[in-house]
């Protein structure tokens, strides 16, 4: 097996495949779906409130503001830098903290804060910043709020927002559309044109052809999944772990796509098989969409061990013991699928397939 041949074949797959509707649709689909979902739930054009701060002398307000989760705090080195950031919409509000601010508020001296507001920012963002900033200043001054606010959840405390419940669907579709469709449709096209039989009479090995298709499907699915995560702001705090589990997922999808390509004759049959097999692929995502379904049921489906670590990593509440268990199971599933593909390649070399 030649690595050079694999690279040449992979390049050919990308050049030829990029002209097909399937290739383009696989890349556009997650962007389109993410855009539609974000518009439906009103999150595409919104972002976390952003506060810009410039302090003329050291102040606790910088540290406390950076720790708050209500908004994003960005520090600047001069008033001019702060003004520029506000005028360009990088922050919703810019505040200049004067010298000796902490000492003055602790002594009860009234202090004037110079602030700049980006006129196109959302009113709710400005309201959040002003309210939380006022509480921070009271904390520095040693004042206690005259009220305690107690938040009570109404309904199921374990339920997720609807957009979060749809997110697993988007991720699985991004991974499996590319991983399944690219290798399978490529094989079907090879069989239709009888080019596989021609390739088998050349010095090229069948394994090189199969690996090139797996690489193509995996790369397209990986790019599609990364775009989906970026558009949904879902990379979380562990991007390397997230990329690792996604790589295992795209390999799983590409192995399955190659297997479909071995045995399926035309696109209509492929769509029928994907419809029937969709319950196996997407049932774990259905469990997230409908929390009333016991989660243990999803563990009987292989994509659960791919989806669960991704959801944990993107929601920033990772249980690493279960994460590594699920990741290991996903890795084992990839090995099993890889062995099955290898056995089919041996059959293809002996002429037992496509005969």
N, C-alpha and C positions, 0 to 999 in steps of 0.2 A: 504494500500500500504506500503510495507516494503522497506526501504532504503537498508538494507542488501541484500535482494533479487535482487534489481536493480544492486548492485555492483557485485554480483555473476554472473548474466546474462550478464552484460557488459564485465566482465573478459572472460566469455565463448565466447562472440562475437569476442573479440580481438584475442583470441587463435585460434579459428576455422577460422575466417576471414583472419587472417594474412597468412594462407596457400593458399589462393585463388589468382588467377591471377589478379582479379579486385582490390583487396586490395593493392597488390604490384604495379600495374600499376598506381593507383591513387597517390601513394607517389612518384613514379619515374617520372611521366609525367611532373610536373612543373619544376623539375630539368633539365630534358632533353630538354624541350622547351626553358627554360631560357638560357641553354647552347648554343643551336642552334641559338637563336636570338642574343645572345651576340657575337657569332662567326661571324654571318652575318654582324653585324654592327661594329665589331672590338672593342668591349668594355669589353670582358671577361677577357683578360689578361692585360688590361690597368687600371690605376688608376690615381687619381689626383697627380700631382707632389708634392713631399715631401721635405721640407728644414729643416735640422737640424742646430740649432744655439747654440753656447756656448759663453757667454759674460764674459770677465774677469772683467768688471765693468759695472754698470748700463748703458743701452743704449736705446735710443728711437727706434732703429731698431727692437727690440724684440716686442714692442707693435704694431708698424706699420705693421710688417710682420704678426703678428697674426690676424690682422684685414683684411688683403687682402684675396680675394676669389680666387686668381689665383693659389695658392698652399696651402698645409697644412704645418704649422710651428710647429716644435717640439723642445722644449728647453731641454738642457742637463746640468748636473751639473759639468762636467769635460771634458777635451779634450779627455781623454781615452774613456769615455762613448760615445762621439760623433764619434770617430773613429770606435768603435765597431758597432754602429748603421749603419754607412756607409758600413762597410765590410760585414754586414749581409743583406744589401739591405733594411733596414727599412726606410732609407731616400735616395734620389737621390744625394743630395749634402749636405755636412756638412761644415759650415763656423765658424771660430773662430773670434770673435769680440775682438780686443785688447783693452787694457786700454785706457781711455780718447778718445775713438773713435769719439764720437759726437763733442767734443771740437776741435779735430784735423781737421776734415773735414770742420767745420765751419770756421776755420782759414785758410783753403786752403792748409794745410799740406798734402802731399801725404802719404797715409797709405797703407801698404801691408796687405791684408787679406789672412790668411791661410785657404785653403779650401781642402776638400777631396771629391772625386767623386766615386760613385759606378759604376764600369765599365759596368754592365749589364743593367743600367737604360736606358730609352728611351731618344734619343737625343732631342726630342721635349720637354720632361719634363725638361731637363737641360737648354734648351734655354729659356723656360718660366721663370724658377727660376732666371737665370742670368739677363734677361731683366728687370724683375720686381724688383729684388734686386737693380739693378743699379738705377732705378727710385726712390726707397726708399732712397738710399744714397744721391741722388741729392736733395730730399725733405728735408732731415736732414741738408744738407749743405746750404739750402736756395737758391738753383739754380733752375731756371725755364727751362723746356725743350724748345728748339728753335722751336718746331713744336706743333701743335694741331692735334690730330687724331680724325676725325669725322667718326663714323660708321653709315652706311646706310643699312637698311634691303632691300633686293631684293626679291620681291614677297610678299606673304601674311604675314603680320607682326604678325598675331595671330596664324600662323601654328606652330605645334610642330615637333621636329625631329621624323623621322619614328619610331625609337625604342620606343620613348615615346608614340606614337600612338598605338603601338602594346601592350604596357604594360597593359591597361585595359582588353584586351583579356586574357592575362596570369593570371591575378588576378581572373577574373570570372571563368575561367576553373579550377583553383586550388581549389576554394571554392565549385563550383557546381559539379565537377566530384566526389569528395569524399562525399559531402552531399547528392547527388542524388543516386549515384550508390551503396554505401555501405548499406544503409537501404533497398532500393528497392530490390537488389539482395538477401539480407539476407531473406527478406520476401518470395521471390519467391522460395528460397531453402527450407524454412520451409514448404511452401505449397506443394512442390514437394514430400517432405519426409513425409508429414502428421504429422509433429511434433507439429504444432500449435494445432491441435485437441487434441493431447495427453497432451499438456501443460494445456489446459483448464480443464482437469479433475484433475489437481493437485491443491494444495493450492495457487499456483502462480496466480496473477491477470494479466489480459490481458494488463492493463496499464503499469505494470512493464516490460513486454516483449517489448512493444512499446517504452517506455522511454529508455530502454537499447540500442535499435537500434538507437534511436535519439542521445544518448550520443556517441555511437561508430562512427556514421557518422560525428558528429560535431567535435570530437577530431581529426579524420583523416583529415577532411577538414581544420581544424585550423592549424594543423602541416604543411599541404601542402601549405597553404596560407603564413604562416610565412617563410617557406623555399623559396618561390617565392620572397617575399619581401627582404630577406637577399641576395639572389643571384643577385637581381637587385639593391641592395644598395638603397632601397626605403622606409626605415623606417621614414625618415624625422625628424622633431623636436618635434613631438607629438606622440611618440610610444604608450602611454596609450590610447589616443583617437583612434588611428589606430586599436589597439587590440579590443577596444570596438565595433567599427563598423564591424570589421571582425567577431566577435562573433555573432552579429546580423545576419550577412550574412550566417554563417554556420548553424545557427538555421533555417533560411529561407530555405536553401538548404535541410537540414535534414527533416524538416516538409514535404517539397514537395516530397522528396524521400520516406518517409513512405506512403504518399498518393498514389504514383505510385505503391508501393509494395502491397497495399491493393487490387488494381484492375487489375494489369498487371500479365499475367500468365507465360510468358517466356521471355528470354533475347532478342530474336529477336524482339518481340513486344515492349520491353523497348527501344531498340535502335531506332525503328521506331518513337516512341512517342518523344524521345529526339531530333531526327532530325526535326520533325515537330515543337516541342516546342522551338527549339534552337533560332528561330528568336525572341521569347519573352525574352529569357534569355540574348542573346548576342547583341540585337539591340543597346543598349546604347554604347557598345564597338565599334560597326560599325560606330556610329556617331563620335567617337573620331578618328577612322581610316580614315574616309572621312569627313573632316571638312566642306565640302560644304553642307552637310545635316544640316538643321536647328536644333539646339540643343533642341529647345522646343519640337520637335517630340519625343525625347527620354524620356521626362517626362511622356509619356503615358504608359511606360513600368516599371514594379515594380523594376527591378534590377538597374534602374537609381539612385534610392534613396540609394542604397548600393554603387554603383560605384563612383558617384560624390564626396561623402565625402572622399573616399579612394584616389582618384586622387588629390583632394585639399590638403590632408595631406601629400602625398608623394612628391608633387611638391612644398611644402613649401610656398604656397600663400593662406593661409586659410582665408576664410571669415566666421567667427564663427557664424554669424547670419544665413546664409544659411546652414552652416554645421549642426547646431542643428535642423533646420527645416527638412532637409533631413534625419537626424538620427532619429528624432521623427516619421517621416512617415515610415521609415524602421522598427522601433519598433512596430508601429501600424500594419503593414503588418504581422509581426511575430505573434502578438497576434491573428489576424484574422486566420492565418494558423493554429496556435495552437488550436484554438476553433474548426476549421473544423476537425482537427485530433482527438480531444477529442470526437466529435460527431461520428466519424467513429469507434472509440474504443468502444463506447456504442453499436453500431450496431453489432460489432464483439462479444461483450459479450452476446448479445441476439441471436447470431447465424445467423444474417441476412447477414453476409459476408461469403464467401467461402462455401456457402451451395449448 
